[in-house]
Amino acid sequence: MQPRNSRPNSAALRGAVDLAAVKAAGEAAQKAEQARAERARQAAAAEADGVAPQPVYELVIDVTEDTFETEVVQRSNEVPVVIDFWAEWCGPCKQLSPILEGLAEEYAGRFVLAKIDVDSNQLIAQQFGIQGIPAVMAVVAGQLVPLFQGAESAANVRKVLDQLILVAEQRFGISGGAGGAGVPGEAEAAAPQRPEDPALSAAHDALDAGDLGGAIQAYRNVLADQPGNTEAKLGLAQAELLKRVEGLDLQSVRAAAAADPKDVAVQLRAADLDLVGGHVEDAFGRLVATVGRTFGEDRDTARLRLLELFEVIGPEDPRVVAARTALARVLF
């Protein structure tokens, strides 16, 4: 992780707390609405001409390094894209792939399945840090969401997909449609674009510019008037996290945390750095363990920090759901 102006590089936050994530949520929702309206227009025009509308995208696609940007990243602004990393020689892959393909058909466009052969696309596999297959990840509004590794039952995969779709809808306003094709009347049903709140826009701009103090105050101002504003809550949680890790040395903090597991303050700093570095499960696991080994005020401090980090990632994220269960076990 390379520092810039004493703050983490935004690229290091991908999949965890990308600086652009708050803004992306609103922009992605608008793009999704525009795409749905365009699909509806095309479908209505095709019906008027007596031509059956064609799906805008396939449900299962083979993706290469050359097509990744358009087939995965750009498409993820309209529909969640689930990535199946596989290889011909991989036995468990041959068990999992038919399950994923069958569910892609069953879910009828609520997500797209992108299949990537790791032997033919080694650069992508390296960029995603794939160390074993099958491995399944997702991209939503350009944001990476790790899902699971190894063969899973259809029931377990279905649970993960349901959570992913819920996150895509609630945080980014993104949902697919049957086969990717619109239906007549969908344009009229699409929600109108909402003008952006100037106060929220100013907070986003401050966050993107690295003015963390200004961003924190701006988000607090928004929440003072709109306590339920989820965008402001997410932005505030991100800005406060980035402010806490300013000037921290990753190696020193991790060494101190390993040397004294009972030092709550250093465990909190290490968890913050874990999250900023994209190690979401490590951050959650560290704080759950800290809650489990502490009592009184120290336990409450660790618990509250864990809840703050849940806000950064989002309450419906599968990793948050799993960590909440683990937290309940150590508390009760």
N, C-alpha and C positions, 0 to 999 in steps of 0.2 A: 504494500500500500504506500503510494508516494504522496507526501504532504504537498499541499498547495495553499499558500497563505495560512499555514497552521491549521488547515482543515482537511478532512479526508477527501481523496479524489472521488468524484461522483461515480466513476466507473466501478470503483470497489464496492459500491452499494447495490449493484445490480442484483436483483433477486431478494434483496432485503429491504433497504431503505433508499432507493434511488432518489436523488434530489428532484428529479422531474416527475416522480410518481404522483404527487398530488395534482399537479397540472395535467398530467397525462390522463387522469381519471375523468376530468371534465371534458378534455379534448376528445378522448376516446368515446365518451357517451355521445357527443355531437356527431362524430364520424359514423358511429353505429346507426344513429337516427337517420343521417343522410343516406347511408347505404341501404337501410331498410326501405326508405322512401323511393330510392332509385330502383330497387328490385321490384317494388310494387308497381311503379310506373311501367317498367319493362313488361311485367306480367300482364297488366291491363292492356297494354298496346298489343301484345301477342294474342291475347284473347279476342280483342276486337278484330284482329286480322284472321282469326280462325286458326292460329298456330299455337300448339301446346308450348307453354313457356319451358325453357331449358334451365336446369340448375345453374346457378352462378359458379358453384364450385363443387368438386367431387368430395365425397365423404371420406375416402381413403386415397392418399396420394403418396407417391414415391418422391422423396426430396433429395437433391444433391447439393453440393457446395455452390454450384452455379445458380440454383433456383431457391436457395434458402431464404434470401432476403425477401423475394416477392411471395413465395408460397407460404412462408411461416411468419416472418416479422410483420410484413405489411398486412397480411390476411388476419393477423391476430388483433387488429384494430376493429374487426367486424365480428369475429367468432373465436372462441378459445381454440387454440391449436395444440393438440396432444402429440408429443413426439415419442415414437417407439424406436429406440436404438437397438438394432438387432444385427445378426450375421447368419449366413447360411449354415455354418457349422455348429451353431449354438442350439443345443437341445431344448433348454428352457424357453428360448425365444419361440420355438415352434409350438410350444404349449400356450404361451401368452399371446402371441400375435393374432391367432384366430379369435381369441376372446375379445381383444381390442377391436378387431375388425367387425365382429358381430355386434358389439355394443355401439360402434359408430353408425351402423345401419339402424339399430334399434332406436338410438337417440335422434335419428333423423335430422341431422344438421345442427344440433345444439353444441356440437364440437366437431372439429375436423381432425382426423388421424393422419399425421405425417410420419412416414416410415423412412428411417435413415439407416442404410447399410454401413456399419462402422468400418468395414474393410475397404469399401469404395470411397468413403468420405472421412478419412482419418483426421483431417484438419478440424472438421466440425466436432468430432468426438474429443479431440484434444482440447478444443476451446471450451467445451462443456464439462471437462474434467471427468469424462467417462472412464471408470476403472474396471467395470464389470458389466456384463449384459445378461439378460435384458435390463435396460434402464428406461424409465419413463419420466418425462418432464413435460411441462406445458409452457406456452408463451401466451400471455394475455396483455393486450395493449403494449406489446414490446417488452413486457416484464417477464423474466424467467421465474417459473414456479416449479421447483423439484417436487416430484410426486412419490415415486417408489422405485426400488431396484429389486430384481428377481421376479420369478414367476409368482402370480397371485391368482386366487380363485376369482371367478366372475363376480361373486357377491362382494368381495373386498374391492375389486376394481370399480364396481358400480358405486360403492360408498365414496371412493376417492373422486370419481367423476362428478357425483352429485355435489360434493363440497366445492370442487373447482368451478362448476357452473354457477353455483350460488355466489362465490367470490366474484366471478366475472360480472355477474348481473348487479350485485350490490355495490361493489367498489368502482366498477368501470362502466356500468350501463351497457354491457356487451352481452348479447345472446344471439345464438344462431336461429335459423328457421328451418322448416322441413326441406331438406335437400338443398338448402341455400336459396331456394326460390321464393320470391314474394308471392302474396296472394292479393287479389283485387280488394281494394278498400284499405290495405295496410297503410298507404300513404296518409289517408285521412286520420287513421288511428294513431299514427306516430306522434309522439309528444313534441310540441313546438320547442325550438331552441330557446334556452333560457339566457337572458343577458347576464354577463358575469358581474358579480358583486365587486364594486371598485375596491372596497376594503380588503376583500379576500384576494383580489388580483394583486394589490400592493404587497400583501403578505407573501404570496407566491414569488413575486419578483425579488423581494428581499432575500428569501431563502435561496433562490437560484443565484443571486449575486454574492452569496456568502456573508451577508449581513445577518448573522444569526441572532444577535441581540435585537435588531430591528424586526426580524421575522417573528421572534417569540412575542414581542410586545404587540405586533400587528395581529397575530392569531388570537392573542388574549383579548384584544379589543373586539374582534369579530365574535368571539364566544361570549363576551359580556352582553352583547345584544342578541346573539343567537346561540344559546347554550347547547342546542341539539345539532349544530352544524358539523356533520361528520368530516367534511373536507378540512375544516379548521382544526378539528381535534387531531386528525392525522398529521396535518402540517405542523402543529405545535409539538406533537410527540417527536417528529423527525428533527425539528429544529433544536429541541432541548437535548436530544440524544447527541447530535453533532456538536453542540456547545460543550457537553460534558467530556467529549473525547479530544477536544482541542488541546494540542501540546502533549498528549500522552504518548509514551514510547511503548510500542506493542510488546517488544521482547522483554523489557523491564517489568511491565505490568504482569505479563504471563508468568515470568519467573517468580515474582513476589506472590502471585496467587497460588502457584504450585508449592511454594515453600511454606505457606501458612494458610491452609484451607479454612481456618476459623476466623480469619480477618475479613469481616463482612465488607468493609469499605473497598478493599482491593479486589474482592470477588465481584463487586458491582462494577468496578472499572473494567475488569477483564471481560465481563459479560457484555458491557457496552461495546467494547472493541471487537468481540466475537461477532456481534450483530452487524456492526458497520462493515466488517470484513466478509459478510455473507454467510457466516457460520451460525445460522439461526438455531439449529438444534443444539449446538454446543452452548450457545448463550442461555437458552432455556434450561438445558440440563444442568448447567453450572448453578443457576439460581434456585432451581428446584432442590438440588443437593444442599445448597446453603440454607434454605428454609428448613430442610429436614434435620440439619445438625445444630440449629440455633434455637434460642428461646427468647421470649419477651420482646423487647424493643428491637433487638437485632433481627429476630425472625420477621417482625412486621416490616422492618425496613427492606429486607430482601424480597418479601412477598409483594410489597407495593412497587418496587422496581420491576419485578417480573410482570406485573399487570401493566405498567407503563410500556414495556417492550411488546406486550401483546397488542397494544394500541398501534404501535409502529407498523407491525406486520398485518394486522387486521383480524378481527375476532373470528371470522369464518375460515381463515387459512387452516388447512389440515394440521400444520405443525403447531399452531396455537391450540387447536382442539385437543391434540395429544398431550401437550404440555399442561393444559388445564386439568386433564385427568390425572396426570402425574402429580400435580400440585395438590389436588384433592386427597390423593393417597397419603402424602406426607403430613398433611394438615389434620386429617381425620382418621 
